[in-house]
Amino acid sequence: MALYWTNTKIRYISIGLGIIIFLAHWIAYNYANLYSDKNYNNGGWGGESQYLSHQFREDPGLANGLYNFFKHHPNDSILDLGCGNGSYIQYLASKGIKNVKCIDTYESSLRNPKFIQQGDLSKQIDYSVDWIMSFEVGEHIPKQYERIFIENITKNARKGIIMSWAEVGHGGDGHVNELDIDEVIKKITEYGFELDTKMTNSLRMESNKKCYFKRNLLVFRRL
């Protein structure tokens, strides 16, 4: 009888913990959406959702891979377009990479104004740097602004581009413009860039958290 009651208590405790965990996730999700600044008209995504959603946390392996590359080019300037909470740029800065900057639609959602400034990626941006980074942003840009966004990437990159773009079928909140990888490559190379296969494969291998980076991360160099 004692064993029966012990097992019953354990079962009820497990059920209770499951309910608590579910409610915690539900509250966090709804809080994130309540205080987010989603704008599907221009691809903007900001507010508290950037800090509560795992989608905006950096991939540690990719961050380290970026540092391993840029530490050999310490004087190169880097701009992250659509940087979310600015994790990658702040990581590079913490490792001593000095010439770094971010642009994102919602300044209010960004917590380090030293590195980050506001800018609408669906409008022309003039900010020439050596390297442009842009991770999982293009799929949030409506089709009618796609060319402007791509030109913001290509025309401002003097040396190269490191980017990813969610593939067709990936799915996700605000994914209004997913593209196949071959299509992304075609669109970028039309602006005088070539795919750096070696660097692409190297950074994909470094990625250890975001599985989609192992498929859609791309590195281009200007011809």
C-alpha positions as CSV (number, residue, x, y, z in Angstrom):
1,M,0.0,0.0,0.0
2,A,2.8,2.4,0.9
3,L,4.5,1.7,-2.4
4,Y,1.2,2.4,-4.3
5,W,0.8,5.8,-2.6
6,T,4.5,6.6,-3.3
7,N,4.1,5.8,-7.0
8,T,0.9,7.8,-7.1
9,K,2.6,10.8,-5.5
10,I,5.5,10.6,-8.0
11,R,3.0,10.4,-10.9
12,Y,1.1,13.5,-9.7
13,I,4.3,15.4,-9.1
14,S,5.5,14.6,-12.6
15,I,2.1,15.7,-14.0
16,G,2.3,18.9,-12.0
17,L,5.8,19.7,-13.1
18,G,4.8,19.1,-16.7
19,I,1.9,21.6,-16.3
20,I,4.2,24.2,-14.7
21,I,6.8,23.8,-17.6
22,F,4.1,24.1,-20.2
23,L,2.6,27.3,-18.5
24,A,6.1,28.8,-18.2
25,H,6.7,28.3,-22.0
26,W,3.2,29.6,-22.8
27,I,3.7,32.7,-20.7
28,A,7.1,33.4,-22.2
29,Y,5.8,33.0,-25.7
30,N,2.9,35.3,-25.3
31,Y,4.9,37.9,-23.4
32,A,7.4,37.9,-26.2
33,N,4.7,38.4,-28.8
34,L,2.9,41.1,-26.7
35,Y,6.1,43.2,-26.5
36,S,7.5,42.5,-29.9
37,D,7.5,44.9,-32.8
38,K,6.8,42.6,-35.8
39,N,6.3,44.4,-39.1
40,Y,5.7,42.0,-41.9
41,N,5.6,45.0,-44.3
42,N,9.3,45.6,-44.2
43,G,10.7,42.5,-42.5
44,G,11.1,44.2,-39.1
45,W,11.3,42.1,-36.0
46,G,12.1,43.6,-32.7
47,G,11.1,44.2,-29.1
48,E,11.4,41.8,-26.2
49,S,10.9,38.8,-28.5
50,Q,14.5,39.0,-29.6
51,Y,15.6,38.2,-26.1
52,L,13.0,35.5,-25.2
53,S,13.2,33.7,-28.5
54,H,16.0,31.2,-29.2
55,Q,15.9,32.4,-32.8
56,F,18.0,35.4,-31.9
57,R,20.6,33.7,-29.8
58,E,23.9,33.3,-31.6
59,D,25.3,30.0,-32.8
60,P,28.5,29.7,-30.6
61,G,30.3,27.7,-33.2
62,L,29.6,30.1,-36.0
63,A,30.5,33.1,-33.7
64,N,33.9,31.4,-33.1
65,G,34.3,30.6,-36.8
66,L,33.7,34.3,-37.6
67,Y,36.3,35.3,-35.1
68,N,38.9,32.8,-36.4
69,F,38.5,34.4,-39.8
70,F,38.4,38.1,-38.9
71,K,41.3,37.9,-36.5
72,H,43.5,37.5,-39.5
73,H,42.0,40.7,-41.0
74,P,41.9,43.0,-37.9
75,N,41.6,46.2,-39.9
76,D,38.6,45.1,-42.0
77,S,35.3,46.8,-41.2
78,I,32.2,44.6,-40.6
79,L,28.5,45.5,-40.8
80,D,25.8,43.1,-39.7
81,L,22.5,43.9,-41.5
82,G,19.4,42.7,-39.6
83,C,21.4,41.8,-36.6
84,G,18.6,41.1,-34.1
85,N,20.2,41.6,-30.7
86,G,23.6,42.0,-32.2
87,S,25.1,38.9,-30.7
88,Y,27.7,38.2,-33.4
89,I,29.0,41.7,-33.6
90,Q,29.2,42.0,-29.8
91,Y,31.1,38.7,-29.6
92,L,33.6,39.8,-32.2
93,A,34.0,43.1,-30.4
94,S,34.6,41.2,-27.1
95,K,37.4,39.3,-28.8
96,G,39.1,42.5,-29.9
97,I,37.7,43.0,-33.4
98,K,37.3,46.8,-33.4
99,N,35.7,48.0,-36.6
100,V,32.2,46.5,-36.2
101,K,28.7,47.8,-36.5
102,C,25.1,46.6,-36.7
103,I,21.9,47.9,-38.4
104,D,18.5,46.7,-37.4
105,T,15.0,48.0,-37.9
106,Y,14.1,48.5,-34.3
107,E,16.5,50.5,-32.2
108,S,14.3,50.0,-29.2
109,S,15.0,46.3,-29.2
110,L,18.8,46.7,-29.3
111,R,20.7,47.0,-26.1
112,N,24.1,48.2,-27.1
113,P,24.0,51.5,-29.0
114,K,27.8,51.5,-29.2
115,F,27.5,49.0,-32.0
116,I,24.0,49.2,-33.2
117,Q,22.0,51.8,-35.2
118,Q,18.5,51.9,-36.6
119,G,17.8,51.4,-40.3
120,D,15.0,50.1,-42.5
121,L,16.4,47.3,-44.6
122,S,13.6,47.6,-47.1
123,K,15.0,51.0,-48.0
124,Q,18.3,51.9,-49.5
125,I,21.2,52.0,-47.1
126,D,24.6,53.6,-47.9
127,Y,27.2,52.2,-45.5
128,S,30.3,51.0,-47.3
129,V,32.4,48.4,-45.4
130,D,34.7,45.6,-46.2
131,W,32.4,42.8,-45.1
132,I,28.6,42.5,-44.8
133,M,27.1,39.9,-42.6
134,S,23.3,39.0,-42.7
135,F,21.9,35.9,-41.1
136,E,18.4,34.7,-41.5
137,V,17.1,38.1,-42.6
138,G,16.2,37.9,-46.3
139,E,13.3,35.5,-45.8
140,H,11.6,38.3,-43.6
141,I,11.9,40.9,-46.4
142,P,8.7,41.0,-48.6
143,K,9.3,40.2,-52.3
144,Q,8.7,43.7,-53.5
145,Y,11.7,44.9,-51.4
146,E,14.0,41.9,-52.1
147,R,16.1,43.8,-54.7
148,I,16.6,46.7,-52.4
149,F,17.7,44.4,-49.6
150,I,20.1,42.4,-51.9
151,E,21.6,45.7,-53.1
152,N,22.0,46.9,-49.5
153,I,24.1,43.8,-49.1
154,T,26.1,43.7,-52.3
155,K,26.7,47.4,-53.0
156,N,28.0,48.1,-49.5
157,A,30.4,45.1,-49.4
158,R,33.8,46.1,-50.7
159,K,35.4,42.6,-50.0
160,G,32.8,40.0,-49.2
161,I,29.6,38.8,-47.8
162,I,28.8,36.2,-45.1
163,M,25.1,35.4,-45.1
164,S,22.3,32.9,-44.8
165,W,18.7,32.9,-46.2
166,A,16.1,30.5,-45.1
167,E,15.3,27.8,-47.7
168,V,11.9,27.2,-49.2
169,G,10.0,25.0,-46.9
170,H,11.9,26.0,-43.8
171,G,8.9,27.7,-42.3
172,G,8.8,30.2,-39.5
173,D,7.1,33.3,-38.1
174,G,7.4,36.1,-40.6
175,H,9.0,34.0,-43.3
176,V,7.4,35.7,-46.3
177,N,10.2,35.2,-48.8
178,E,12.1,32.0,-48.5
179,L,14.5,31.1,-51.3
180,D,16.4,28.0,-52.5
181,I,20.1,28.2,-52.0
182,D,20.9,28.1,-55.7
183,E,18.6,31.1,-56.2
184,V,20.4,33.1,-53.4
185,I,23.8,32.3,-55.0
186,K,22.5,33.4,-58.4
187,K,21.1,36.7,-57.1
188,I,24.3,37.6,-55.2
189,T,26.8,36.6,-58.0
190,E,24.9,38.9,-60.4
191,Y,26.4,41.8,-58.5
192,G,30.0,40.8,-59.1
193,F,30.6,38.3,-56.4
194,E,31.7,34.6,-56.5
195,L,30.9,31.9,-54.0
196,D,33.9,31.1,-51.7
197,T,33.3,27.4,-51.4
198,K,36.2,26.7,-49.0
199,M,35.2,29.4,-46.6
200,T,31.5,28.5,-46.9
201,N,32.2,24.9,-46.0
202,S,34.5,25.9,-43.2
203,L,31.9,28.1,-41.5
204,R,29.2,25.5,-42.0
205,M,31.4,23.0,-40.2
206,E,32.0,25.4,-37.4
207,S,28.3,25.8,-36.8
208,N,27.2,23.6,-33.9
209,K,23.8,24.9,-32.9
210,K,21.7,26.2,-35.7
211,C,21.4,23.2,-38.0
212,Y,20.1,25.3,-40.9
213,F,23.5,27.1,-41.0
214,K,25.1,23.8,-42.1
215,R,22.9,24.0,-45.2
216,N,22.3,27.6,-46.1
217,L,25.3,29.6,-44.8
218,L,27.2,31.2,-47.8
219,V,30.4,33.2,-48.2
220,F,31.0,35.4,-51.2
221,R,34.0,37.4,-52.3
222,R,34.0,40.4,-54.7
223,L,35.6,39.7,-58.0
